[in-house]
Amino acid sequence: MSGNRRTALLASAALVGCAMLMTACQDTGSGTAKDSPSAGSSDSAGSSDSAGSSDSASSSGSSAAGGGKDSGAKDSGEQGTLAGTGSNENGKIGKCRTDELQVTAKDSTITGDNEGTVAVQLKNGAGRDCSLSGYAGVDLKTNAGSLSAKRTGEKAEPMVLKDGKSVYFGVHYPLNTSGGSGVRITGLVVTPPDETKSVTLSWPGAGSLPVSDGPGSPVKVGPLGSAGQGG
């Protein structure tokens, strides 16, 4: 009996030791399983964060690109508006137009001269500065037809005509001292430099020109600035 009890006790101890060993093995496996999902969860979260960052960066990039485009369009529009504001674009002064000039004429003949002079005034009424250069076109309307004035040949300097300011030029013609009726003058036609539109004025000078059999026109026109105020 004593031998059998010892055998039973040894067997029982062996069973207990094996049971404890199996429990330890199960705990060790369970711990690894717990760590693995935890590590996976961490990786997944990291991946999610990275994806979130990527999405956020893409959205921010699109917004920046869109903002840049809108900003550029706005700037372009503002520049277009600035360029179109007023009459002089891109900082350049535009030329004087016929419709922007007040054209008048007056007799400026000086007593004792052997020729008559009419001073033509061009006044800038454009509301802006404008440029002029060269000679104006001048034609006299007469009872014998139109008579174009020839240029005197004086040097014509380009100029900027300030808003509200005037420039003058002279029209010179021979006086009729023949005692005859001569060629009757009925009007004065002025075309500003570089323009095609003309202005017709009443003729303020002597009423007639002497009859001439020579070629060409006896009427001459000076460049801008060739006559002073009033003559």
VENQUILIN-V934600 format. One record per backbone hydrogen bond with DSSP energy under -1.0 kcal/mol. CO is the residue of the C=O (numbers start at 0). NH is the residue of the N-H. E is the energy in kcal/mol with one decimal. If there is no record, write none. Layout:
((CO;NH;E) (CO;NH;E))
//
This chain:
((0;4;-2.4) (1;5;-1.7) (2;6;-2.1) (3;7;-2.5) (4;8;-2.7) (5;9;-2.5) (6;10;-2.3) (7;11;-2.5) (8;12;-2.5) (9;13;-2.2) (10;14;-2.2) (11;15;-2.3) (12;16;-2.5) (13;17;-2.3) (14;18;-2.6) (15;19;-2.6) (16;20;-2.3) (17;21;-2.6) (18;22;-2.1) (19;23;-2.1) (20;24;-2.1) (21;25;-2.5) (22;26;-2.4) (23;27;-2.3) (24;28;-2.2) (25;29;-2.6) (26;30;-2.4) (27;31;-1.6) (28;32;-2.0) (29;33;-2.2) (30;34;-2.3) (31;35;-2.3) (32;36;-1.8) (33;37;-1.7) (34;38;-3.0) (35;39;-2.9) (36;40;-3.5) (37;41;-2.1) (38;42;-2.4) (39;43;-2.9) (40;44;-2.5) (41;45;-2.7) (42;46;-2.9) (43;47;-2.7) (44;48;-3.0) (45;49;-2.6) (46;50;-2.8) (47;51;-2.8) (48;52;-2.7) (49;53;-2.5) (50;54;-2.9) (51;55;-2.7) (52;56;-2.7) (53;57;-2.5) (54;58;-2.5) (55;59;-2.4) (56;60;-2.5) (57;61;-2.5) (58;62;-2.2) (59;63;-2.4) (60;64;-2.6) (61;65;-2.9) (62;66;-2.8) (63;67;-2.8) (64;68;-2.3) (65;69;-2.8) (66;70;-2.7) (67;71;-2.5) (68;72;-2.6) (69;73;-2.4) (70;74;-2.6) (71;75;-2.7) (72;76;-2.4) (73;77;-2.5) (74;78;-2.7) (75;79;-2.7) (76;80;-2.4) (77;81;-2.6) (78;82;-2.9) (79;83;-1.8) (88;91;-2.3) (93;130;-2.0) (96;99;-1.3) (97;100;-1.4) (99;124;-2.8) (101;122;-2.1) (103;120;-3.1) (105;118;-2.5) (109;112;-2.4) (115;172;-2.1) (116;107;-3.0) (117;170;-2.6) (118;105;-2.0) (119;168;-1.7) (120;103;-2.0) (121;166;-1.9) (122;101;-2.7) (123;163;-2.1) (129;160;-3.5) (130;95;-2.5) (131;158;-3.0) (133;223;-1.7) (136;190;-2.7) (137;148;-2.8) (138;188;-3.1) (139;146;-2.6) (140;185;-3.6) (140;186;-1.4) (141;144;-1.5) (144;141;-1.3) (146;139;-3.3) (149;220;-2.9) (158;131;-2.6) (160;129;-1.9) (161;164;-2.3) (164;123;-3.0) (166;121;-2.8) (167;224;-2.7) (167;226;-1.0) (168;119;-2.9) (169;221;-2.7) (170;117;-2.5) (171;219;-2.9) (172;115;-2.8) (174;176;-1.1) (182;208;-2.3) (183;142;-1.8) (186;140;-2.7) (187;200;-3.6) (188;138;-2.2) (189;198;-2.6) (190;136;-3.1) (191;194;-1.7) (198;189;-2.9) (200;187;-2.6) (206;184;-2.4) (208;182;-3.1) (218;149;-2.7) (219;171;-3.1) (220;151;-1.9) (222;225;-1.9) (227;230;-2.4))
//
